[in-house]
Every structure is written in structure tokens, then in C-alpha cells.
Amino acid sequence: MLRKARPFTGFTLVELLVVIGIIAVIVALLLPALTAARESANTLRCLANLRTFGHAQAQYVNQWRGWAIPAIHGNNNDVWPSTTVKKRGTWISNDTFRAALGVPLWVGGNGQENRLPPGLICPNAVQALTQKATDKGTNAGYSYGYNSRHLNYVGDVIITTPKLDTWNVATEFAAIKVNRVRSSGAKIMFADSMTPHLQPQHSQHYGRMPTYDEYREDGSDDPPTAYAAYRHGRKRDQINVAFWDGHAETLRRDEIAAVVNPNIVNANGPVANRTTAWNRRWELVPQ
């Protein structure tokens, strides 16, 4: 005798809630791991960019007889013919450097100044990728900075010793010969930054002083303040750095920052406010 099959009545509310609860627990367990994996991938991609910059620097040095890429080149007193675009450019706009990277060259008025493809921008550089991107590329000065500490300031004649004390509208060339770099494996060359240039005075300010964050509020592309960006790690306390010997590392803030207390804003503040990174990491030549 065949028994009559019981009609399917579906899941009970309790059973559904149990299943939903199990799924929620699984997602909660997996989410931190997925987040950490994505963060690690972004950090590695950023490191790869900085290694690429280091290789481009080496090509520049070979081509220009020992000179490193100038932090700035050109003069703000002059303009390109038939345009209002000034001739001064940063290291990002240097055509030898750009050729080594395999990106479009910069000429006056073509919109490529300071811009690189998104693939050469740090994935965690939020403002660069969201607010400073155009069809010409992304403003790389919101992603990486060049350690311009103690580079030469050269006017009419290119020489190997400083001619000017500070950058001004008459400065035409700011660079250094690599044979003047000491302890190249411990000297910052390029690093995560919110400005095209890096200086030790503001190396501790990111996230600890007003407006020194991932969203620069002044709206300019090359402000007078130059600050490093600690945009990696779960606590956003790590930074990617390429050194003058060509290697790149992910380091903690306390391994890089040259200033102990960012509230002491005097650039020539007391020695007590300087970390050991002041000489080991930032200075290009012994002082």
C-alpha cells in the first residue's frame, strides 16, 4: 500500500532565520579577510609603481650623465609660445622621465602637466583618483612626492653647488648629481604624498594637523606645504617609499617621520622635536 506523500509546506520562519544567521556569521568572518586582502593588494600595487619610478630615475641618470631628475625645471617668468601655460614643470612633467615610464610627453598646453595614467597612481590616493582625474590622466602630485630636501637650486648656469637659498620664480633647475647622495639605501627618493615635493618639516602632519589629510582643501596643484601621506595599513599608519638605491618598502610612520610633534611648526625647531629619520631618511648629503 502506497502512503500518500505529504504536501511540501516550505521552510518555517525559524528555519529561515537560522539560515540567515549562519550566512551573516560567515560574511562577518570573511569580510575582514577580504578587506585585508584588498588592502594588501593596493599596497603592493603602489609599491610596484614606486619601483617603476626608481627604474625611470636610473634611466634618467644614465642618459643625463649622473644628474637625477630635477624636482623642478623651467622658469615661471616665461610662457610657452602662443599659450598662457608657464614653462616651469615638476619632476612629473619631465619628458625624459615620462618617456621612461612609457606615458605621453608633456609639452606646453597639451594638458599632461603633472598627470599620469591611473595605473601609475596609488590605489589609496582617493582625491587623486576621484577629484583630480581628467581624460588626460590623474594629477600624480596627489599620489606621490619627490624628496626635494637639499637639492640644488640653479639659475642661469647649471652647477653642482647651490646658487640660490630658496625656490623662487627665478629658479630654473633644482636637481642633484647622484654621486652626492650618501647612504642611498636609507635615503627617501619617492614616497606616498599629497604634494609633488616632500619635505621633513611636514612629514608627521598627515592625519594629525588640520587640512593635512587625503583631501587637500586649498584646491591648488602645487601648494607651498609638502607633506607625506600615510595611507596604507589597517590603521593608515604606513607609507610606501622608494629609496635612492632603487628598492622600495612599506614602512611605519615612526620609521619615516622626521618630526616628533607636528604642533611644533617651526621648520628649524629644536633638536628634541626631530627623530633619527631626520638625517638617515631625509637628508641627501651629510650636514
Backbone torsions as a table, in degrees:
resi	resn	phi	psi	omega
1	MET	NA	127.1	179.7
2	LEU	-81.6	134.5	176.0
3	ARG	-84.7	142.7	-179.6
4	LYS	-71.9	126.5	-179.4
5	ALA	-65.6	140.9	177.4
6	ARG	-77.1	135.2	178.5
7	PRO	-64.7	143.2	178.1
8	PHE	-71.9	123.6	-176.0
9	THR	-104.1	0.7	179.5
10	GLY	82.7	-179.6	-179.8
11	PHE	-81.3	148.4	173.9
12	THR	-80.0	163.5	179.0
13	LEU	-60.4	-38.8	179.7
14	VAL	-63.2	-43.7	179.2
15	GLU	-62.3	-42.3	177.8
16	LEU	-61.8	-43.0	-179.8
17	LEU	-64.7	-36.5	178.5
18	VAL	-64.9	-44.7	179.0
19	VAL	-62.2	-45.9	178.8
20	ILE	-61.2	-40.6	178.4
21	GLY	-62.7	-41.5	178.6
22	ILE	-63.5	-43.5	178.6
23	ILE	-61.8	-42.0	179.5
24	ALA	-61.7	-40.4	178.8
25	VAL	-64.8	-43.1	179.5
26	ILE	-62.0	-44.5	179.0
27	VAL	-62.5	-42.6	-180.0
28	ALA	-62.7	-34.3	178.5
29	LEU	-73.9	-35.5	-176.2
30	LEU	-82.8	-29.8	-173.6
31	LEU	-57.9	-47.9	177.8
32	PRO	-58.8	-38.8	-179.7
33	ALA	-66.5	-40.6	178.7
34	LEU	-66.3	-40.6	178.2
35	THR	-63.1	-44.0	179.6
36	ALA	-64.2	-38.8	179.1
37	ALA	-65.1	-42.6	178.5
38	ARG	-64.7	-41.4	178.8
39	GLU	-63.5	-42.0	178.9
40	SER	-63.3	-40.2	178.6
41	ALA	-63.9	-41.6	178.3
42	ASN	-63.6	-40.9	179.2
43	THR	-63.8	-43.5	-180.0
44	LEU	-65.8	-38.8	178.3
45	ARG	-64.8	-40.3	177.9
46	CYS	-64.3	-42.6	177.7
47	LEU	-60.3	-40.0	178.9
48	ALA	-61.9	-39.3	177.2
49	ASN	-60.7	-44.7	-177.5
50	LEU	-67.8	-34.8	174.9
51	ARG	-64.5	-38.0	176.9
52	THR	-62.3	-41.2	176.7
53	PHE	-61.9	-40.9	178.4
54	GLY	-62.2	-39.9	177.4
55	HIS	-65.9	-39.4	177.7
56	ALA	-64.9	-36.8	176.1
57	GLN	-61.1	-44.7	-179.8
58	ALA	-60.9	-40.7	177.7
59	GLN	-64.3	-40.4	179.0
60	TYR	-62.3	-46.0	-178.7
61	VAL	-59.4	-43.1	179.0
62	ASN	-64.3	-37.4	-176.5
63	GLN	-77.4	-31.3	-174.5
64	TRP	-110.9	35.5	168.5
65	ARG	52.4	48.6	173.2
66	GLY	93.8	-8.3	177.9
67	TRP	-79.5	137.8	173.0
68	ALA	-81.3	166.1	176.6
69	ILE	-57.7	127.8	177.8
70	PRO	-67.7	141.9	176.8
71	ALA	-65.5	-37.5	173.6
72	ILE	-138.4	155.0	175.1
73	HIS	-149.3	144.2	-178.5
74	GLY	99.9	179.6	-172.2
75	ASN	-134.2	129.3	-179.0
76	ASN	-72.6	-6.4	176.9
77	ASN	-79.5	-18.2	-177.5
78	ASP	-109.7	158.3	176.6
79	VAL	-129.4	160.2	175.8
80	TRP	-67.8	145.3	179.4
81	PRO	-56.3	134.3	174.6
82	SER	64.3	17.4	176.4
83	THR	-137.1	172.0	173.9
84	THR	-106.1	12.4	-179.7
85	VAL	-83.2	125.3	-178.5
86	LYS	-74.0	153.2	-172.9
87	LYS	-78.1	-19.9	-177.9
88	ARG	-69.2	136.5	176.0
89	GLY	-134.8	162.9	176.2
90	THR	-93.2	-178.9	178.0
91	TRP	-56.9	-30.0	-178.9
92	ILE	-66.1	-30.7	-177.0
93	SER	-89.4	-3.6	-177.6
94	ASN	-65.3	122.9	-172.2
95	ASP	-69.6	-30.9	176.1
96	THR	-66.3	-42.0	176.8
97	PHE	-63.6	-44.4	-178.9
98	ARG	-65.5	-37.6	177.5
99	ALA	-64.0	-38.9	178.1
100	ALA	-65.6	-29.8	177.6
101	LEU	-81.6	-16.0	-178.2
102	GLY	76.1	33.5	-179.8
103	VAL	-116.0	163.3	-179.9
104	PRO	-56.2	142.3	179.4
105	LEU	-74.3	161.7	178.1
106	TRP	-104.1	125.5	169.8
107	VAL	-130.9	158.0	-174.2
108	GLY	-55.1	124.8	173.4
109	GLY	88.8	0.3	-176.9
110	ASN	-92.1	1.7	174.2
111	GLY	81.1	5.6	-178.0
112	GLN	-92.3	-1.2	-176.2
113	GLU	-58.0	126.0	177.7
114	ASN	63.9	12.4	-175.5
115	ARG	-111.0	138.6	176.6
116	LEU	-132.0	158.3	177.3
117	PRO	-60.3	152.2	-179.6
118	PRO	-55.3	-28.9	179.4
119	GLY	-65.4	-18.7	177.7
120	LEU	-102.6	16.9	177.7
121	ILE	-109.5	142.9	177.7
122	CYS	-59.0	129.0	-179.9
123	PRO	-60.6	-21.5	179.3
124	ASN	-94.2	3.2	177.5
125	ALA	-82.3	83.0	-168.8
126	VAL	-61.2	-50.0	-176.0
127	GLN	-66.2	-38.0	179.1
128	ALA	-59.9	-43.1	-174.3
129	LEU	-82.9	-22.0	-174.9
130	THR	-107.6	-35.0	-174.0
131	GLN	-113.7	-17.6	-174.6
132	LYS	-115.2	21.1	-179.6
133	ALA	-104.3	139.0	175.0
134	THR	-133.7	-176.1	177.0
135	ASP	-69.0	-10.7	177.2
136	LYS	-89.7	-7.8	-177.8
137	GLY	126.2	-168.7	-176.6
138	THR	-113.1	142.0	179.3
139	ASN	-68.0	104.3	-174.4
140	ALA	-69.2	-17.0	178.0
141	GLY	-66.9	-13.8	174.8
142	TYR	-94.3	8.1	-178.2
143	SER	-123.7	-47.1	-176.0
144	TYR	-134.9	149.6	177.5
145	GLY	-127.7	156.5	-179.4
146	TYR	-105.4	133.0	179.6
147	ASN	-72.1	98.3	-176.9
148	SER	-93.0	10.0	-179.3
149	ARG	-63.3	120.3	177.0
150	HIS	63.7	28.6	166.2
151	LEU	-72.3	161.7	178.9
152	ASN	-73.9	152.8	173.6
153	TYR	-118.0	109.4	-169.6
154	VAL	-120.3	134.9	179.7
155	GLY	-98.6	-119.0	-172.6
156	ASP	-64.6	-35.9	-175.6
157	VAL	-113.8	128.9	178.3
158	ILE	-76.5	114.4	179.4
159	ILE	-129.3	174.0	-174.7
160	THR	-102.3	4.9	175.9
161	THR	-123.7	153.1	-176.4
162	PRO	-58.9	139.3	175.8
163	LYS	-108.5	-34.4	178.1
164	LEU	-117.2	151.9	-178.8
165	ASP	-82.6	-31.2	-177.1
166	THR	-137.8	161.1	173.9
167	TRP	-73.4	136.4	174.5
168	ASN	-150.2	-173.4	-174.4
169	VAL	-65.0	-18.4	-179.5
170	ALA	-89.4	-10.3	-179.4
171	THR	-68.5	126.1	-176.8
172	GLU	-108.0	-20.7	-172.2
173	PHE	-157.6	125.1	178.1
174	ALA	-129.3	102.9	-176.1
175	ALA	-154.2	179.8	-178.9
176	ILE	-145.9	150.5	170.9
177	LYS	-83.5	136.2	-171.7
178	VAL	-65.1	-19.0	177.8
179	ASN	-71.9	-5.9	175.0
180	ARG	-91.6	-8.3	179.3
181	VAL	-80.9	125.7	178.5
182	ARG	-104.8	147.6	-179.8
183	SER	50.4	58.5	-172.9
184	SER	-60.5	-26.1	178.4
185	GLY	-74.2	-8.4	-179.5
186	ALA	-124.0	11.4	-179.5
187	LYS	-108.1	127.0	179.1
188	ILE	-65.1	134.0	172.8
189	MET	-110.6	-62.5	173.9
190	PHE	-123.5	153.0	178.3
191	ALA	-158.1	164.0	171.8
192	ASP	-54.5	133.9	-174.2
193	SER	-157.2	163.8	171.2
194	MET	-108.5	6.8	179.6
195	THR	-142.5	153.2	-177.9
196	PRO	-64.5	-21.5	-178.1
197	HIS	-119.9	147.8	179.4
198	LEU	-114.8	138.3	175.7
199	GLN	-136.1	146.6	-177.7
200	PRO	-67.7	-24.5	-176.3
201	GLN	-58.2	-32.9	-176.4
202	HIS	-113.4	24.9	-176.5
203	SER	-76.6	-8.8	-179.7
204	GLN	-111.3	-2.9	-167.6
205	HIS	-77.4	-27.8	-174.4
206	TYR	-55.6	120.1	178.6
207	GLY	76.4	0.8	-177.5
208	ARG	-125.4	-6.5	176.7
209	MET	-131.3	148.4	-179.4
210	PRO	-56.5	137.4	177.6
211	THR	72.0	-7.5	177.5
212	TYR	-89.8	79.0	-177.2
213	ASP	-144.2	-161.6	-177.1
214	GLU	-78.9	-4.6	179.5
215	TYR	-125.5	90.2	-178.7
216	ARG	-65.9	126.0	-169.6
217	GLU	-91.2	-11.0	-175.1
218	ASP	-76.8	-17.4	176.1
219	GLY	79.3	-3.1	-178.1
220	SER	-89.7	162.7	-179.8
221	ASP	-93.6	-15.0	-177.8
222	ASP	-149.7	71.8	-176.0
223	PRO	-73.7	166.0	-178.3
224	PRO	-69.7	-27.2	178.6
225	THR	-84.7	142.7	-177.2
226	ALA	-128.3	116.3	-175.4
227	TYR	-135.1	142.3	177.8
228	ALA	-73.0	155.8	-178.1
229	ALA	-121.5	120.0	178.2
230	TYR	-96.5	82.4	-170.8
231	ARG	-110.1	13.6	-178.5
232	HIS	-119.0	164.8	-178.6
233	GLY	85.2	160.0	-177.5
234	ARG	-61.4	-33.7	-179.1
235	LYS	-99.1	9.0	-177.0
236	ARG	51.1	51.3	179.3
237	ASP	-125.1	19.3	-179.3
238	GLN	-124.7	157.0	-176.8
239	ILE	-140.6	144.6	175.0
240	ASN	-94.3	135.6	-175.3
241	VAL	-135.6	136.4	169.0
242	ALA	-105.7	130.9	-177.2
243	PHE	-100.8	167.9	-173.1
244	TRP	-68.5	-14.8	175.8
245	ASP	-88.2	-0.4	174.7
246	GLY	102.3	-13.2	-179.5
247	HIS	-86.5	160.1	-179.2
248	ALA	-130.1	146.6	-177.8
249	GLU	-141.2	157.8	167.9
250	THR	-102.3	119.6	-174.1
251	LEU	-126.8	159.2	177.9
252	ARG	-77.8	159.5	177.5
253	ARG	-55.3	-44.2	-175.7
254	ASP	-70.9	-11.8	176.0
255	GLU	-87.9	-15.1	-174.0
256	ILE	-116.2	-45.4	-171.8
257	ALA	-57.5	132.6	-178.6
258	ALA	-91.1	-8.5	-176.5
259	VAL	-118.2	130.8	178.9
260	VAL	-75.8	-49.5	-175.9
261	ASN	-118.5	108.5	-177.8
262	PRO	-66.9	-13.8	178.3
263	ASN	-72.3	-17.4	172.5
264	ILE	-86.9	98.4	-169.4
265	VAL	-90.2	-9.3	178.9
266	ASN	-63.2	119.9	-177.4
267	ALA	-59.7	-28.6	179.5
268	ASN	-108.8	41.7	-176.0
269	GLY	-65.0	178.5	-176.1
270	PRO	-62.6	152.0	-179.4
271	VAL	-58.1	-30.3	-179.2
272	ALA	-61.7	-18.9	-179.7
273	ASN	-94.9	7.4	-179.8
274	ARG	-107.3	137.4	173.7
275	THR	-88.7	174.8	178.4
276	THR	-66.0	-18.1	178.6
277	ALA	-65.2	-18.6	-177.7
278	TRP	-54.7	-48.3	-179.9
279	ASN	-90.9	-41.7	-171.9
280	ARG	-70.9	-36.6	-172.3
281	ARG	-101.8	-35.8	-167.9
282	TRP	-100.1	-40.4	-173.7
283	GLU	-71.1	135.3	178.7
284	LEU	-81.6	-31.4	-179.3
285	VAL	-134.9	153.7	178.6
286	PRO	-59.1	142.0	-179.9
287	GLN	-105.5	NA	NA
